[in-house]
C-alpha cells in the first residue's frame, strides 16, 4: 500500500511515510528490466492509468523514442473492456507526454476488447485466439 508520484514536492513532509518506496515492506523488483527484455508483453486487467502509471511511464516513453530497429520484435497486447477504455489508455499516454502515434508506429500494439469477446464479436475472438496460440507456442517452444 502507498502512493508514488513523479513530483515529490506535491507531498508534504509529514506524509512522505505514505510513499511506497519508503515503506519497510516495499520490495524492489526488476519490472522494468523484465519489460525491456520481453518481446511480448500483455497487460490484462490494468488500466495503465492513475497511480500505477509511473511504474510504466518510462517504459512506454522509451518505446516511443527508441529507433525502430531496436523494437522490431516488440509486441504489446492490452486487454481492456471496450473501445472507450482503450481510448482512455491512449489519452493517458498523451497526458503523460508519450507520442501515441510514434508508439504505435514502432511497436506492434494490439488491443483486445473483452466486451466484444463476451458479445461474440468475431474480430475480438479472433485476436484473443491468436494471442492464446502465441502463448501456447511460446510455452511449448521454451520462449
C-alpha positions as CSV (number, residue, x, y, z in Angstrom):
1,X,0.0,0.0,0.0
2,X,1.1,3.5,-0.6
3,X,1.5,6.1,-3.3
4,X,4.1,7.1,-5.9
5,X,4.2,10.5,-7.5
6,X,6.5,12.0,-10.0
7,X,6.6,15.4,-8.4
8,X,7.8,14.7,-4.8
9,X,7.2,18.4,-3.9
10,X,3.4,17.6,-4.0
11,X,3.7,15.6,-0.8
12,X,4.0,17.4,2.5
13,X,6.9,16.2,4.6
14,X,4.5,14.8,7.2
15,X,3.0,12.5,4.6
16,X,6.2,11.0,3.0
17,X,5.6,7.9,5.0
18,X,2.8,7.1,2.5
19,X,5.3,6.8,-0.4
20,X,5.5,3.1,-1.3
21,X,9.3,3.1,-1.6
22,X,9.6,4.5,2.0
23,X,7.7,1.5,3.4
24,X,9.8,-1.2,5.1
25,X,7.6,-3.7,3.3
26,X,8.3,-2.3,-0.2
27,X,10.0,-4.9,-2.3
28,X,12.2,-3.7,-5.2
29,X,11.7,-5.7,-8.3
30,X,13.1,-5.9,-11.8
31,X,9.8,-5.0,-13.5
32,X,11.3,-2.5,-16.0
33,X,14.2,-4.8,-16.8
34,X,11.8,-7.7,-17.4
35,X,9.6,-5.4,-19.6
36,X,12.6,-4.3,-21.6
37,X,13.9,-7.8,-22.3
38,X,10.5,-9.3,-23.2
39,X,9.4,-9.5,-26.8
40,X,5.7,-10.0,-25.9
41,X,4.1,-8.0,-23.1
42,X,0.5,-8.4,-22.1
43,X,-1.4,-6.0,-19.9
44,X,-4.6,-7.7,-18.6
45,X,-6.9,-6.0,-16.1
46,X,-4.8,-3.0,-15.8
47,X,-6.0,0.5,-16.9
48,X,-2.3,1.7,-17.3
49,X,-3.6,4.8,-15.7
50,X,-3.7,6.7,-12.5
51,X,-1.5,6.0,-9.5
52,X,0.2,2.9,-11.1
53,X,1.2,4.6,-14.3
54,X,4.5,5.9,-13.0
55,X,5.7,2.3,-13.0
56,X,5.2,2.1,-16.7
57,X,5.8,5.6,-17.9
58,X,9.5,5.3,-18.6
59,X,8.9,2.0,-20.4
60,X,6.3,3.5,-22.8
61,X,8.4,6.7,-23.2
62,X,11.4,4.7,-24.2
63,X,9.4,2.6,-26.7
64,X,8.1,5.7,-28.3
65,X,11.6,7.3,-28.7
66,X,13.9,4.3,-29.4
67,X,15.0,3.7,-33.0
68,X,12.6,1.3,-34.8
69,X,15.3,-1.3,-35.4
70,X,15.6,-1.8,-31.7
71,X,11.9,-2.6,-31.4
72,X,11.2,-4.9,-34.4
73,X,10.3,-7.8,-32.2
74,X,8.3,-6.0,-29.6
75,X,4.6,-6.9,-29.3
76,X,2.3,-5.3,-26.7
77,X,-1.2,-6.5,-26.1
78,X,-3.6,-4.6,-23.9
79,X,-6.7,-6.5,-22.9
80,X,-9.3,-4.0,-21.9
81,X,-13.1,-3.7,-21.7
82,X,-14.1,-1.7,-24.7
83,X,-13.2,1.0,-27.2
84,X,-13.9,3.7,-24.6
85,X,-11.4,2.1,-22.1
86,X,-8.8,1.7,-24.9
87,X,-9.3,5.4,-25.7
88,X,-8.7,6.3,-22.1
89,X,-5.5,4.4,-22.1
90,X,-4.3,6.2,-25.2
91,X,-5.4,9.6,-23.8
92,X,-3.4,8.8,-20.6
93,X,-0.3,8.1,-22.7
94,X,-0.8,11.5,-24.3
95,X,-1.3,13.3,-21.0
96,X,2.0,11.8,-19.8
97,X,3.9,13.1,-22.8
98,X,4.0,9.8,-24.8
99,X,3.6,10.2,-28.6
100,X,0.9,7.6,-29.2
101,X,1.3,7.7,-33.0
102,X,5.0,7.2,-32.7
103,X,4.5,4.4,-30.2
104,X,2.0,2.5,-32.5
105,X,4.3,3.0,-35.5
106,X,7.3,1.4,-33.7
107,X,5.7,-1.3,-31.7
108,X,3.1,-4.0,-32.6
109,X,0.4,-2.7,-30.3
110,X,-2.9,-4.6,-30.1
111,X,-6.0,-4.0,-28.1
112,X,-8.4,-6.8,-27.3
113,X,-11.8,-5.7,-26.1
114,X,-13.3,-8.2,-23.6
115,X,-16.8,-6.7,-24.1
116,X,-16.6,-7.8,-27.8
117,X,-15.4,-11.3,-26.7
118,X,-18.4,-11.6,-24.3
119,X,-20.8,-10.4,-27.1
120,X,-19.4,-12.9,-29.6
121,X,-17.7,-10.3,-31.9
122,X,-15.7,-12.4,-34.3
123,X,-12.8,-9.9,-34.7
124,X,-12.2,-9.7,-30.9
125,X,-12.5,-13.5,-30.5
126,X,-10.0,-14.0,-33.4
127,X,-7.5,-11.6,-31.8
128,X,-7.8,-13.5,-28.5
129,X,-7.4,-16.8,-30.2
130,X,-4.2,-15.6,-31.9
131,X,-2.8,-14.4,-28.6
132,X,-3.7,-17.7,-26.9
133,X,-1.9,-19.6,-29.6
134,X,1.2,-17.4,-29.4
135,X,1.3,-18.0,-25.6
136,X,0.9,-21.8,-26.1
137,X,3.6,-21.8,-28.8
138,X,5.9,-19.8,-26.5
139,X,5.4,-22.2,-23.6
140,X,5.9,-25.3,-25.8
141,X,8.8,-23.8,-27.6
142,X,10.5,-22.6,-24.4
143,X,10.4,-18.9,-25.2
